[in-house]
Amino acid sequence: MKLFVSTHPFSSTSAIPMQLVKDNNIELSVNEHGRKNSSEELAQDIKDAEVLVAGTEKITEEVLRNAPNLKLISRVGIGLDGIDFDLCKEYGVRVAYTPDAPTMAVAELCVAMILDLARKVTYTNNNLKENSSWNRYMGTLLYGKTVGILGMGRIGKSLIHLLSSFNVKFKVYDIEPDLAYGRLYNVNFVSKEEVLKNSDIVSINVPLKEDTKDYITLSELKLMKKETILINSARGGIVNENDLYTALKEGIISSAAIDVFETEPYAGNLKELDNCILTCHMGASTIDSRTDMEVQALEEAIRYKNGLPLKNEVFENA
């Protein structure tokens, strides 16, 4: 079986993925650009691969048209917004992903961002290093606050679990709420508007789809309290970045932490703001999670090779 790995880096956190390749007699070629490749580059590189182990690159019709032997896309990670399922069906390409591997890493990054902004850690660090400013900035407790979560899927649930020890209250909006899980943590299921209006912290944990593009614009930001901390570790495009810049600049909300952007690498005006922490789409960037994602993506490829049922096949961008 010929397999092309477009995600970068690959097998940098562990030798296990490469060992799986060798043990299963897979003919491997990899992304040699040293970075995330473009769709145009992928269309040229994929050639006669039967399986694509993909990252977040967009799978266009040009890619599929240039891959006549492609039968499976095995996604390293959880986001599926780069895959057109109608096109895949048209070209006879199956899709699988690794939804469990990055979950806890992303949830832990959310917690880190919340605590950082609440206690002004990065802000103080920057002032001390750049301005020699010995100023003990006043933050706020997380303990006892109301945390609003938009989307209670795997990551939303894990975030609730991690934050429960802080004695916080949870307001959650989800289109298909897991009521049983909610009862375990005394979750209050409410409307999107109530989450925005009555939360001290708002974490966005919804997938990027047509109905979640620009899910948070200036109108939604104006519903929030001035003290609100906003976290987006989901996908770029869910929060309108220009509107967020306005809200942070004008003090409509207190602060934000953004890990994902509409165009990456990010070069926009949020970089100007002290009250906005920016990270490089690194929610799943732990040694443990990266290794698990690559291994699980390869295991799906091996199941396909051996004619076995796929464990995490996806039939639409749900």
C-alpha positions in Angstrom: 0.0 0.0 0.0 1.3 3.5 -0.9 0.7 6.1 1.7 1.4 9.8 1.6 1.7 11.8 4.9 0.9 15.5 4.3 0.8 16.5 8.0 4.0 18.1 9.3 5.9 17.2 11.4 5.5 13.4 11.3 7.0 10.9 13.8 8.9 13.7 15.5 7.6 13.0 19.0 8.0 9.2 18.8 9.4 6.4 16.6 6.2 4.4 17.0 4.5 5.8 13.8 7.5 5.0 11.6 7.8 1.5 13.2 4.1 0.9 12.3 4.9 1.8 8.7 7.8 -0.6 8.6 6.0 -3.4 10.3 3.1 -3.3 7.9 5.1 -3.0 4.7 3.7 0.4 3.8 5.4 2.4 1.0 5.7 5.8 2.6 6.2 9.3 1.2 6.0 12.4 3.2 5.5 16.2 3.0 9.0 17.6 2.4 8.2 21.3 2.6 9.0 21.5 6.2 5.7 23.2 7.0 2.0 22.8 6.5 1.6 22.4 2.7 -0.9 24.2 0.5 -3.7 22.4 -1.3 -1.8 23.1 -4.6 1.3 21.5 -3.2 -0.7 18.5 -1.9 -2.3 18.1 -5.3 1.2 17.7 -6.8 2.7 15.6 -4.1 0.0 13.0 -3.5 0.5 11.2 -6.9 -0.5 7.5 -6.7 -1.0 7.2 -3.0 -3.9 5.0 -1.9 -4.1 6.5 1.6 -3.5 10.1 2.7 -2.6 10.8 6.3 -3.7 14.4 6.4 -3.4 17.4 8.7 -5.5 20.5 8.5 -4.8 21.3 4.8 -7.9 21.8 2.6 -8.7 18.7 0.5 -9.8 20.4 -2.8 -11.2 18.8 -6.0 -7.7 19.4 -7.5 -6.2 17.2 -4.9 -8.7 14.4 -5.5 -8.5 14.7 -9.2 -4.7 14.3 -9.0 -5.0 11.2 -6.8 -6.6 8.5 -9.0 -5.7 5.7 -6.6 -6.8 7.5 -3.4 -9.3 5.5 -1.3 -8.9 6.8 2.3 -8.1 10.1 4.0 -7.1 9.4 7.6 -7.1 12.7 9.4 -4.5 13.4 12.2 -6.7 15.2 14.7 -10.4 16.1 15.0 -11.3 19.0 12.7 -13.0 18.1 9.5 -13.7 21.5 8.1 -11.0 21.1 5.4 -12.8 18.1 3.9 -15.6 18.3 1.4 -17.6 15.1 2.0 -19.7 15.5 -1.1 -16.5 15.5 -3.2 -15.1 12.5 -1.3 -18.2 10.6 -2.1 -18.1 11.6 -5.7 -14.5 10.4 -5.9 -15.0 7.2 -3.8 -12.8 8.3 -1.0 -13.5 7.3 2.6 -12.7 9.5 5.6 -11.5 8.7 9.1 -10.2 10.8 12.0 -8.8 10.5 15.5 -11.3 12.3 17.7 -10.1 11.1 21.1 -6.4 11.6 20.9 -6.3 15.5 21.1 -9.2 16.0 23.5 -7.5 16.3 26.8 -4.6 18.3 25.4 -6.9 21.0 24.0 -9.0 21.1 27.2 -5.8 21.6 29.3 -4.7 24.4 27.0 -8.1 26.1 27.6 -7.6 25.8 31.3 -4.0 27.3 31.0 -5.4 30.2 28.9 -8.2 30.9 31.4 -5.8 31.0 34.4 -3.2 33.0 32.5 -5.7 35.7 31.6 -7.4 35.6 35.0 -4.1 36.2 36.8 -2.5 38.3 34.1 0.5 36.0 33.9 1.7 36.7 30.4 0.9 40.4 30.7 3.0 40.7 33.9 5.8 38.6 32.4 6.0 40.9 29.3 6.0 44.1 31.4 8.7 42.8 33.7 11.0 41.7 30.9 10.3 44.5 28.4 9.8 47.5 30.7 11.4 46.3 34.0 8.0 47.0 35.5 7.6 45.4 39.0 3.9 45.7 39.2 1.7 43.1 40.8 -1.3 43.4 38.6 -4.6 42.6 40.1 -6.3 39.6 38.5 -9.4 37.7 39.4 -10.2 34.3 41.0 -11.4 31.5 38.8 -12.9 30.0 41.9 -16.7 30.5 42.1 -17.0 32.1 38.7 -19.5 31.2 35.9 -18.0 29.4 32.9 -20.0 29.4 29.7 -19.3 26.7 27.2 -20.5 26.8 23.6 -20.5 23.2 22.5 -20.3 20.3 24.9 -18.7 17.6 22.8 -15.5 15.7 23.7 -13.5 18.9 24.5 -16.3 20.7 26.2 -17.0 17.8 28.5 -13.3 17.4 29.3 -13.1 21.1 30.1 -16.0 20.8 32.4 -14.3 17.9 34.2 -11.0 19.8 34.6 -12.7 23.0 35.8 -15.1 21.3 38.3 -12.5 21.4 41.1 -12.5 25.2 41.0 -16.1 25.3 42.3 -17.3 27.1 39.2 -20.8 27.2 37.8 -21.4 26.0 34.3 -23.7 27.5 31.7 -23.7 25.4 28.5 -25.3 25.8 25.1 -25.3 22.7 22.9 -27.7 21.8 20.1 -27.8 18.1 21.3 -27.1 18.4 25.0 -25.9 15.3 26.9 -28.2 15.7 29.9 -26.8 12.7 31.8 -23.3 14.2 31.6 -24.7 17.5 32.6 -26.2 16.2 35.7 -22.9 14.8 36.9 -21.5 18.3 37.0 -24.6 20.3 37.8 -24.5 21.9 34.3 -27.2 24.5 33.6 -28.2 24.1 29.9 -29.3 27.5 28.5 -29.5 29.5 25.3 -26.5 30.8 23.5 -27.6 34.3 24.4 -27.7 33.4 28.1 -24.2 31.9 28.0 -22.9 35.1 26.5 -24.8 37.5 28.8 -24.2 35.7 32.2 -20.7 34.1 32.0 -17.4 35.4 33.4 -15.5 33.1 31.0 -16.8 31.9 27.6 -15.1 29.0 25.9 -15.9 28.2 22.3 -15.8 24.4 21.5 -17.9 24.0 18.4 -16.8 22.8 15.0 -16.4 25.1 12.1 -19.4 24.6 9.7 -21.6 26.8 7.6 -23.8 27.8 10.6 -20.8 28.5 12.9 -18.8 30.7 10.6 -18.8 34.1 12.3 -20.6 32.5 15.2 -19.2 35.3 17.4 -19.3 38.8 15.9 -19.5 42.2 17.5 -23.2 41.7 18.2 -22.4 38.7 20.4 -19.4 40.3 22.0 -21.6 43.2 23.0 -23.9 40.8 24.9 -21.0 39.8 27.2 -20.0 41.5 30.4 -17.0 43.8 30.4 -15.1 41.4 32.6 -15.6 38.5 30.3 -12.6 36.3 29.2 -13.1 34.7 25.8 -11.3 31.5 24.8 -11.3 30.1 21.2 -9.4 26.8 20.8 -11.8 25.4 18.2 -11.3 26.8 14.7 -10.5 30.0 13.1 -13.5 31.7 11.4 -15.8 31.0 14.3 -14.8 34.3 16.0 -14.8 37.3 13.7 -11.2 38.5 14.3 -11.8 42.1 13.3 -14.8 42.3 15.6 -12.8 40.8 18.4 -10.1 43.4 17.9 -12.7 46.1 18.2 -14.2 44.6 21.3 -10.8 44.2 23.0 -9.6 47.6 22.0 -12.7 49.4 23.2 -13.0 47.4 26.4 -16.3 45.7 25.4 -14.8 42.6 26.9 -11.8 42.2 29.2 -9.5 39.8 27.4 -9.2 36.8 25.0 -7.0 33.9 24.2 -7.0 32.6 20.6 -5.3 29.5 19.4 -6.8 29.2 16.0 -7.2 31.7 13.1 -8.9 32.1 9.8 -5.6 32.3 8.0 -2.6 30.6 9.5 0.2 31.6 10.3 -1.7 34.6 11.7 -0.4 38.1 11.0 -3.4 40.3 11.9 -4.0 43.2 14.3 -4.8 41.1 17.4 -1.0 41.0 17.8 -1.1 44.6 18.8 -3.2 44.0 21.9 -1.8 43.3 25.4 -5.2 41.8 26.5 -5.1 39.1 23.9 -3.0 36.0 24.2 -2.2 34.3 20.8 -0.9 30.8 20.3 0.0 28.9 17.2 -2.8 26.4 16.7 -1.2 24.2 19.4 -4.1 22.8 21.2 -3.0 19.2 20.5 0.7 20.0 20.7 1.8 17.7 23.4 4.1 14.8 22.9 1.5 12.4 24.2 -1.4 13.6 22.0 0.7 14.1 18.8 2.0 10.5 19.1 -1.5 9.2 19.8 -3.0 11.1 16.8 -0.4 9.8 14.4 -0.6 6.2 15.6 -4.4 6.2 15.5 -4.4 7.7 12.0 -1.9 5.0 10.8 -3.9 2.3 12.5 -7.0 3.3 10.4 -4.8 3.0 7.3 -3.6 -0.4 8.4 -7.2 -1.5 9.0 -8.1 -0.4 5.5 -5.1 -2.2 4.1 -6.1 -5.4 5.8 -9.8 -5.1 4.8 -11.0 -4.5 8.3 -13.8 -2.1 9.5 -12.5 1.4 10.2 -12.8 2.5 13.9 -13.6 6.2 13.3 -15.0 6.5 9.8 -16.9 9.8 9.2 -19.6 10.1 6.6 -20.3 13.8 6.8 -19.0 16.9 8.5 -21.3 16.5 11.5 
